[in-house]
Amino acid sequence: MSDSTQTPSSSGSFLTVLAAIGGFAIFALIIFIAYLPKKPDAIPAGSGVRTPEQRKAALAELRAKEKAAATGYSWIDQGAGVVRIPIDEAVKLTIKDLNAKK
């Protein structure tokens, strides 16, 4: 019988190792670029940036205005006779109107 086992050539092994190292290097470069920490620009002084306490106060004020608008009566256009009514009242009137059309 003849010996059919072949030993790999040293240049073929070298190219395989070099290709594997190159592949890992490219993968590492892609990961580094994708996850490169991006620092935000510095906030200039006097740019209107508010503190957390100021933002909480503004949110509370906005919610109070929205609640007042959703639960109270007010004029939208007094000349045209357009008013704002509470949501609950609007739902009741809409249901009453829909039931009347049946």
Backbone as a printed PyTorch tensor [residue, N CA C, xyz], in Angstrom:
tensor([[[  0.8230,  -1.1620,   0.0000],
         [  0.0000,   0.0000,   0.0000],
         [  0.8750,   1.2350,   0.0000]],

        [[  0.3180,   2.2620,  -0.5970],
         [  1.1070,   3.4930,  -0.6160],
         [  0.6490,   4.4080,   0.5070]],

        [[  1.5180,   5.2570,   0.9420],
         [  1.2090,   6.2050,   2.0230],
         [  0.4640,   7.3900,   1.4130]],

        [[ -0.8570,   7.5420,   1.7380],
         [ -1.6690,   8.5920,   1.1260],
         [ -1.7620,   9.8420,   1.9950]],

        [[ -1.1800,   9.8330,   3.1700],
         [ -1.2250,  11.0180,   4.0130],
         [ -0.2370,  12.0300,   3.4800]],

        [[ -0.7130,  13.2620,   3.4440],
         [  0.1480,  14.3360,   2.9670],
         [  0.3550,  15.3180,   4.0920]],

        [[  1.5070,  15.8540,   4.1870],
         [  1.7810,  16.8740,   5.1900],
         [  1.4990,  18.2210,   4.5450]],

        [[  0.8290,  19.0980,   5.2780],
         [  0.5220,  20.4010,   4.6970],
         [  1.8140,  21.1810,   4.4700]],

        [[  1.7910,  21.9520,   3.4140],
         [  2.9760,  22.7530,   3.1340],
         [  3.0570,  23.8870,   4.1340]],

        [[  4.2390,  24.3360,   4.4170],
         [  4.4090,  25.3940,   5.4010],
         [  3.8290,  26.7100,   4.8950]],

        [[  3.8490,  26.9550,   3.5900],
         [  3.2880,  28.2070,   3.0750],
         [  1.7570,  28.1810,   3.1640]],

        [[  1.1340,  27.0280,   2.9590],
         [ -0.3150,  26.9230,   3.0890],
         [ -0.7650,  27.1340,   4.5180]],

        [[ -0.0430,  26.5870,   5.4740],
         [ -0.3630,  26.7730,   6.8880],
         [ -0.1780,  28.2300,   7.2850]],

        [[  0.8810,  28.8340,   6.7780],
         [  1.1530,  30.2380,   7.0990],
         [  0.0370,  31.1230,   6.5710]],

        [[ -0.4310,  30.8760,   5.3490],
         [ -1.5110,  31.6810,   4.7740],
         [ -2.8170,  31.4820,   5.5410]],

        [[ -3.0740,  30.2730,   5.9970],
         [ -4.2890,  30.0080,   6.7740],
         [ -4.2620,  30.7640,   8.0930]],

        [[ -3.1340,  30.7180,   8.7820],
         [ -2.9890,  31.4370,  10.0570],
         [ -3.0870,  32.9350,   9.8160]],

        [[ -2.4510,  33.4220,   8.7760],
         [ -2.4860,  34.8530,   8.4560],
         [ -3.9110,  35.2880,   8.1220]],

        [[ -4.6660,  34.4800,   7.3790],
         [ -6.0560,  34.8030,   7.0510],
         [ -6.9180,  34.8190,   8.3130]],

        [[ -6.7040,  33.8790,   9.2140],
         [ -7.4750,  33.8460,  10.4640],
         [ -7.1830,  35.0780,  11.3060]],

        [[ -5.9100,  35.4380,  11.4180],
         [ -5.5430,  36.6280,  12.1940],
         [ -6.1340,  37.8760,  11.5350]],

        [[ -6.0810,  37.9510,  10.2120],
         [ -6.6620,  39.0900,   9.5030],
         [ -8.1650,  39.1760,   9.7080]],

        [[ -8.8390,  38.0390,   9.6900],
         [-10.2790,  38.0240,   9.9260],
         [-10.6350,  38.5160,  11.3210]],

        [[ -9.8800,  38.0500,  12.3130],
         [-10.1150,  38.5290,  13.6860],
         [ -9.8210,  40.0120,  13.8070]],

        [[ -8.7750,  40.4770,  13.1310],
         [ -8.4240,  41.8980,  13.1900],
         [ -9.5310,  42.7520,  12.5750]],

        [[-10.0640,  42.3220,  11.4390],
         [-11.1580,  43.0700,  10.8050],
         [-12.3940,  43.0540,  11.6920]],

        [[-12.7100,  41.9120,  12.2890],
         [-13.8540,  41.8120,  13.1980],
         [-13.6740,  42.7490,  14.3860]],

        [[-12.4810,  42.7600,  14.9770],
         [-12.2050,  43.6350,  16.1210],
         [-12.3170,  45.0980,  15.7220]],

        [[-11.8540,  45.4550,  14.5380],
         [-11.9510,  46.8320,  14.0740],
         [-13.4040,  47.2490,  13.8930]],

        [[-14.2150,  46.3800,  13.3300],
         [-15.6360,  46.6840,  13.1470],
         [-16.3250,  46.8610,  14.4980]],

        [[-16.0460,  45.9910,  15.4360],
         [-16.6350,  46.1050,  16.7770],
         [-16.1850,  47.3980,  17.4480]],

        [[-14.9230,  47.7420,  17.3240],
         [-14.4060,  48.9630,  17.9390],
         [-15.0930,  50.1890,  17.3550]],

        [[-15.2540,  50.2180,  16.0400],
         [-15.8950,  51.3690,  15.3990],
         [-17.3700,  51.4360,  15.7680]],

        [[-18.0450,  50.2920,  15.8100],
         [-19.4730,  50.2760,  16.1200],
         [-19.7500,  50.7050,  17.5550]],

        [[-18.8880,  50.3410,  18.4540],
         [-19.1160,  50.6440,  19.8650],
         [-18.1860,  51.7160,  20.3890]],

        [[-17.6120,  52.4870,  19.4800],
         [-16.7280,  53.5680,  19.8870],
         [-17.5200,  54.5480,  20.7280]],

        [[-17.0770,  54.8140,  21.9290],
         [-17.8540,  55.7370,  22.7730],
         [-17.8760,  57.1300,  22.1520]],

        [[-19.0730,  57.6210,  21.9740],
         [-19.2380,  58.9500,  21.4040],
         [-19.6120,  59.8980,  22.5300]],

        [[-18.7210,  60.7800,  22.8480],
         [-19.0010,  61.7400,  23.8980],
         [-19.8560,  62.8580,  23.3240]],

        [[-20.9130,  63.2370,  24.0290],
         [-21.7200,  64.3570,  23.5510],
         [-20.9320,  65.6550,  23.6630]],

        [[-21.3030,  66.6020,  22.8300],
         [-20.6560,  67.9010,  22.8880],
         [-20.9490,  68.5510,  24.2370]],

        [[-20.0220,  69.3550,  24.6740],
         [-20.2120,  70.0590,  25.9380],
         [-21.3700,  71.0410,  25.8000]],

        [[-22.1600,  71.1640,  26.8420],
         [-23.2960,  72.0740,  26.8300],
         [-22.7820,  73.4650,  27.1620]],

        [[-22.9950,  74.4050,  26.2550],
         [-22.5020,  75.7540,  26.5360],
         [-23.2800,  76.4080,  27.6670]],

        [[-22.6000,  77.2370,  28.4180],
         [-23.2380,  77.9270,  29.5420],
         [-24.3040,  78.8830,  29.0140]],

        [[-25.4060,  78.9790,  29.7160],
         [-26.4790,  79.8900,  29.3240],
         [-27.2880,  79.4030,  28.1390]],

        [[-27.2810,  78.1060,  27.8770],
         [-28.0070,  77.5830,  26.7180],
         [-29.4440,  77.1960,  27.0560]],

        [[-29.9040,  77.5450,  28.2300],
         [-31.2800,  77.2400,  28.5940],
         [-31.4590,  75.8440,  29.1520]],

        [[-30.3890,  75.1940,  29.5360],
         [-30.4760,  73.8510,  30.0930],
         [-31.0400,  73.9600,  31.5090]],

        [[-32.0280,  73.1020,  31.7790],
         [-32.6760,  73.1510,  33.0900],
         [-32.2230,  71.9930,  33.9560]],

        [[-32.2570,  72.2140,  35.2360],
         [-31.8950,  71.1780,  36.2000],
         [-33.0530,  70.1960,  36.3180]],

        [[-32.8000,  69.0230,  36.8810],
         [-33.9040,  68.0720,  37.0760],
         [-35.0590,  68.6460,  37.8960]],

        [[-34.7390,  69.4590,  38.8860],
         [-35.8050,  70.0500,  39.7040],
         [-36.6560,  71.0050,  38.8770]],

        [[-36.0110,  71.7830,  37.9970],
         [-36.7510,  72.7060,  37.1460],
         [-37.6220,  71.9440,  36.1550]],

        [[-37.0930,  70.8430,  35.6260],
         [-37.8790,  70.0390,  34.6950],
         [-39.0740,  69.4040,  35.3920]],

        [[-38.8870,  68.9340,  36.6370],
         [-40.0040,  68.3540,  37.3910],
         [-41.0800,  69.4000,  37.6540]],

        [[-40.6530,  70.6190,  37.9930],
         [-41.6130,  71.6890,  38.2430],
         [-42.3690,  72.0410,  36.9640]],

        [[-41.6670,  72.1040,  35.8390],
         [-42.3220,  72.4060,  34.5610],
         [-43.3000,  71.3060,  34.1820]],

        [[-42.9350,  70.0410,  34.4380],
         [-43.8340,  68.9310,  34.1470],
         [-45.0760,  68.9930,  35.0260]],

        [[-44.8970,  69.2850,  36.2970],
         [-46.0490,  69.3890,  37.2000],
         [-46.9720,  70.5180,  36.7560]],

        [[-46.4030,  71.6290,  36.3290],
         [-47.2070,  72.7590,  35.8580],
         [-47.9700,  72.3820,  34.5830]],

        [[-47.3000,  71.6960,  33.6670],
         [-47.9480,  71.2700,  32.4310],
         [-49.0890,  70.2970,  32.7240]],

        [[-48.8400,  69.3400,  33.6100],
         [-49.8950,  68.3720,  33.9510],
         [-51.0770,  69.0530,  34.6170]],

        [[-50.8210,  70.0580,  35.4500],
         [-51.9160,  70.7850,  36.0980],
         [-52.7500,  71.5310,  35.0590]],

        [[-52.0910,  72.1600,  34.0690],
         [-52.8210,  72.8640,  33.0150],
         [-53.6420,  71.8900,  32.1760]],

        [[-53.0500,  70.7320,  31.8470],
         [-53.7710,  69.7390,  31.0580],
         [-54.9630,  69.1750,  31.8140]],

        [[-54.7890,  68.9520,  33.1180],
         [-55.9000,  68.4360,  33.9250],
         [-57.0200,  69.4630,  34.0030]],

        [[-56.6490,  70.7350,  34.1630],
         [-57.6600,  71.7820,  34.2160],
         [-58.4100,  71.8720,  32.8870]],

        [[-57.6920,  71.7270,  31.7850],
         [-58.3370,  71.7880,  30.4740],
         [-59.2330,  70.5730,  30.2480]],

        [[-58.8480,  69.4090,  30.7610],
         [-59.6150,  68.1850,  30.5340],
         [-60.8120,  68.0560,  31.4650]],

        [[-60.8020,  68.7590,  32.5870],
         [-61.8700,  68.5800,  33.5700],
         [-62.6980,  69.8350,  33.8100]],

        [[-62.3880,  70.9130,  33.1150],
         [-63.1080,  72.1590,  33.3760],
         [-63.7820,  72.7080,  32.1300]],

        [[-64.5690,  73.7360,  32.3420],
         [-65.2470,  74.4290,  31.2660],
         [-64.4730,  75.7030,  30.9500]],

        [[-64.4230,  76.0570,  29.6660],
         [-63.8280,  77.3400,  29.2750],
         [-64.2630,  77.6790,  27.8640]],

        [[-64.1400,  78.9520,  27.5360],
         [-64.4800,  79.3980,  26.1940],
         [-63.3120,  79.1430,  25.2550]],

        [[-63.6110,  78.6010,  24.0880],
         [-62.6210,  78.4860,  23.0140],
         [-62.7600,  79.7140,  22.1290]],

        [[-63.9900,  79.9620,  21.6720],
         [-64.3080,  81.1500,  20.8630],
         [-65.6860,  81.6210,  21.2900]],

        [[-65.7080,  82.6460,  22.1230],
         [-66.9690,  83.1020,  22.6910],
         [-67.8790,  83.6860,  21.6070]],

        [[-67.3070,  84.3510,  20.6220],
         [-68.1140,  84.9300,  19.5480],
         [-68.8240,  83.8620,  18.7320]],

        [[-68.1650,  82.7450,  18.5090],
         [-68.7650,  81.6580,  17.7250],
         [-69.5410,  80.6940,  18.6150]],

        [[-69.4460,  80.8610,  19.9250],
         [-70.1710,  79.9950,  20.8460],
         [-69.5190,  78.6350,  21.0270]],

        [[-68.1980,  78.5650,  20.8860],
         [-67.4750,  77.3070,  21.0330],
         [-66.8950,  77.2450,  22.4460]],

        [[-67.2280,  76.1660,  23.1610],
         [-66.7450,  76.0130,  24.5300],
         [-65.9800,  74.7060,  24.6820]],

        [[-65.1650,  74.6630,  25.7160],
         [-64.4720,  73.4160,  26.0850],
         [-65.2330,  72.8500,  27.2730]],

        [[-65.5560,  71.5430,  27.1730],
         [-66.2690,  70.8870,  28.2700],
         [-65.4100,  69.7320,  28.7770]],

        [[-65.6800,  69.2680,  29.9970],
         [-64.9100,  68.1390,  30.5350],
         [-65.0780,  66.8840,  29.6740]],

        [[-64.0670,  66.0580,  29.6560],
         [-64.0800,  64.8460,  28.8400],
         [-65.2480,  63.9360,  29.2240]],

        [[-65.4700,  63.7700,  30.5240],
         [-66.5700,  62.8970,  30.9630],
         [-67.9090,  63.3880,  30.4290]],

        [[-68.1100,  64.6880,  30.4730],
         [-69.3590,  65.2690,  29.9630],
         [-69.4610,  65.0860,  28.4520]],

        [[-68.3380,  65.2430,  27.7520],
         [-68.3290,  65.0610,  26.2920],
         [-68.6700,  63.6150,  25.9230]],

        [[-68.1570,  62.6630,  26.6790],
         [-68.4620,  61.2560,  26.4240],
         [-69.9550,  60.9990,  26.6290]],

        [[-70.5070,  61.5220,  27.7200],
         [-71.9390,  61.3280,  27.9840],
         [-72.7930,  61.9280,  26.8730]],

        [[-72.4300,  63.1550,  26.4360],
         [-73.2030,  63.7950,  25.3710],
         [-73.0720,  63.0470,  24.0500]],

        [[-71.9040,  62.5220,  23.7590],
         [-71.6920,  61.7680,  22.5190],
         [-72.5140,  60.4790,  22.5380]],

        [[-72.4970,  59.7670,  23.6540],
         [-73.2840,  58.5340,  23.7700],
         [-74.7710,  58.8420,  23.6450]],

        [[-75.2140,  59.9140,  24.2930],
         [-76.6220,  60.3080,  24.2160],
         [-77.0000,  60.6460,  22.7730]],

        [[-76.1060,  61.3580,  22.0660],
         [-76.3590,  61.7360,  20.6800],
         [-76.3950,  60.5080,  19.7760]],

        [[-75.4770,  59.5600,  19.9800],
         [-75.4570,  58.3450,  19.1700],
         [-76.6880,  57.4720,  19.4270]],

        [[-77.1150,  57.3960,  20.6770],
         [-78.3130,  56.6200,  21.0030],
         [-79.5620,  57.2480,  20.4050]],

        [[-79.5910,  58.5750,  20.3070],
         [-80.7480,  59.2680,  19.7500],
         [-80.8630,  59.0240,  18.2410]],

        [[-79.7190,  58.7710,  17.5710],
         [-79.7280,  58.5380,  16.1200],
         [-80.1780,  57.1350,  15.7590]],

        [[-80.2210,  56.2240,  16.6980],
         [-80.6040,  54.8400,  16.4020],
         [-82.0690,  54.6930,  16.2090]]])
